[in-house]
């Protein structure tokens, strides 16, 4: 009799697990059933802002593999619009509700993958029945917003609440659609994923795009008129709007797992080992935005919900379920985004992270250019490095600059991953030609500046 793998969640982590397990074990050896409460599988949530803006014309372009592809090419029984409502570890079964046709199904499992993702952070004031208020977590969320934007009367004003990646990208997307956009952020600046000095460069670019920024301003409520949102209420008064997008971050979707007895860590995510197994629960795995993982620099558990991690974790779990051996060894928080043509990259620890982790460090900021200064089209670039004292080990890096700036963060991520010092980095043999870099690459300039800063402090 074939074993059965049940997968909860049909996006990156869940379907990567299912695909890898199938590649290693045939139908006669392993039956795979995947439950997904939405309408789509294996899609790029990161691409939603570009669909909203119109840069991507068709949501199908954001879908890597459809449910039918998984059914026909991978022999995976994908149950769309099915929400798992209970996990019984003693009976080794899950209970799911059919959201389209009603009714309940129960399915046994030998192996269970929990990949339920994350949920948008939603404060009490956002719990409203007013139309025109949108989270932005799934492709279904994007479809709902797109539909709202073309209704009559068409929205003219938008308020984006929250200045993280999604908030900043959605603010730009709505500007591109011709709306007047205000971004409201409780912190002093948007883009808190980088340090304040770097975030200010992002804020300047956003203002240049026409986005109004109201920072240091908590939201206390929403007003509505005729069943539609009409204003965002703040301590400084209401901000009139026709549509609200919530970009307040996410939290691990673990209520079902917690009820079933899964162990949760200090971040609220599910604890897993390096093979993505849930400790002390035989045959139970978890991956993606619902789990916490190890930060390789701070050594602390973190919740970093990124599609890159979810796909890797799912692949690791699938290899192990399929009879192989693989591990996921942690994260360093590398991420990139853009505002108009301004690119932002970060990896490792920010200054406040390094302080919280107990490091003694120096930080330096180096100004450079994307290409040789005389080459047409060169643009400014700012690189920030954080290095441990006295060892000089790289702890974190941030880049803000124009075209071709952000992907340089990958060089710094590799250096960070491998424990290099800033002195080591000054010797890196990086490619040079005037169309691509100054003769001293911005990464090397920043590394030299960090070496000098360490020497000055230690004199």
Protein Blocks (a to p, Z undefined) as FASTA:
>chain_A
ZZddddehjbfklmmmmmmmmmmpcfkloccddddfblbehiafklmmmmmnomambfkl
mpmbdfklmmmmnopacdehiacfbdcfklopaddddfkngpadddddfbdcddebpadd
ddfklmccbehiacdfbfklmmmmmmmmmpccddfbdcdedjbfklmmmmmmmmmnopac
ddddfblbehklbcfklmmmmmmmmmmnopacdehiacfbdcdeehiafbdcdfkbpadd
fbdcddebpaddfklmmmnopacdfkopacddfkopaehiahiacedjkbccddfklopa
cddddfklmmmmmmmmmmmmnopacddebdehiacddehjbccddehjdfklmmmnopac
ddddddddfbdfklghiacdddddddddfklpafbdcddddehklmmmmmmmmmmmnopa
fklmmmpccdddfklocfbdfklmmmmmmmmmmmmmmZZ
